[in-house]
Amino acid sequence: MVFDLLTFLHLLAVVVVSLRIFSRRTSHGTALAWLLLIITLPAVGVLMYLMIGERRLGKIWMDRAIAMQPQLLRWAQDIPASTLVDPSTLSSAAESVSRLATGSVGLPLMGGHRLQLLTDSSSIMRALIADIDAARSSVHLEFYIWSAGGFVDDLVAALVRAAQRGVPCSTLMDSLGSRPFFKSQAIGRLRDAGVNIVEVLPVNPLRALFVRFDLRDHRKIAVIDRRIAYTGSMNIADPRFFKQNAGVGQWVDAMVRIEGPAAWVLEAVSLSLTALQTGSDFAPPPPPDLAAAGDSHVQIFPSGPQSSTQHIEQLLVGALYAAKREIVLTTPYFIPSETLLTALCSAAIRGVRVILIVPEKIDSTLVRYASNAYVDDLLAVGITILRFGDGLLHTKSMVVDEEITIFGTVNLDLRSFELNFEVSMLTYDREFSAAARAMQRHYESKSEPLQLQRWRGRPDWRRRLENAVQVLSPLL
């Protein structure tokens, strides 16, 4: 009798959740992963699906996002013509990527930029603090992780100084990523100085009943005086102290310092998330009248879970198919979609040199096993996989033919494609692409290549475990 009841409840759970899964358009890999989990572990599977099975931002957030979309498009359409660049002036490959980017998110190609690639955390923080100390009209920051200690304390002091001399300062901090920081003395210093702090996507038990708690703001944006901006992979955390008990070494990051109109575009992107969180109006100030800082062409590409289309994945795939000679990618977490995996393998098969640089050690055991499941397929078609051994390589970059560079916060995993608020900078500047490629070559010099025959000689239990975890990769 008890067995019959449990069987009935098992079947009921499978049917109910299956109907829920089939009621919406879901990638077949994700749907199958959920069904497998629910069939094999019904209690765990149903509970997990209720918690993280759908991209639930909550009705209030989605209503705000729907209402804001036409405002964002109108704002983008009013970008001054003097800052725009006709994509037809680019090479055919760059033009196709640029038009795809504009068609996806509505933000155009812009000129008049000076770009500086900063490839170590100390240099990044020194430059950012110097710009904040020189700020006259505004400082706006948005970062996933804030972690007190080390040079972060110096940044906090710079923000306090700016606020005390009358410069409006505001910050967005992800509730989960910056959770310890909200309990630190530093947060009190910022608030006492008048820095406006917005906690994005608050995490609490009540909210978890109605929204998915692991949808996060993963962006890294700093904008000073609406003319200088930073974006890239680095959080507000000193790698000498951050996660030192994880056994992966110091995090290795890079940021780009941007002078030009992309700075106030990045500010508007960040202000749109502020409006989504607070319910305030999306009303960025008019674009400032800036003289050209340089001759680099830049596009800003935001992405997030409020959209039903995975725009950033489409963009990356488009860039891969546009490549003619070489693709070099760096990412800390590599769990590609089938579409991205096909694009990478297709590039290698048609003769494009493809290099993937990943860290030897990462801070997630499950992600490591899932990532390993793709290695054989990649090596078999001639893709070079290098494992960086000098810390956790956290830089997210793609350089195509030393002409197109995609640089920002996006990892090559389904979480970045589907669940996180992310931002990328696209540039079609050979000088910057050469600098990014030089940075990647430095990473190569500290990496070891994987060999196909040696890889295939690993124990059978590891292969089976990696493939098993990979089946559940859409849920990681």
Summary of the structure (lengths in Angstrom):
residues: 476
radius of gyration: 22.5
end to end distance: 36.9
largest distance: 79.8
contacts: 1612
relative contact order: 0.13
helix: 47%
strand: 20%
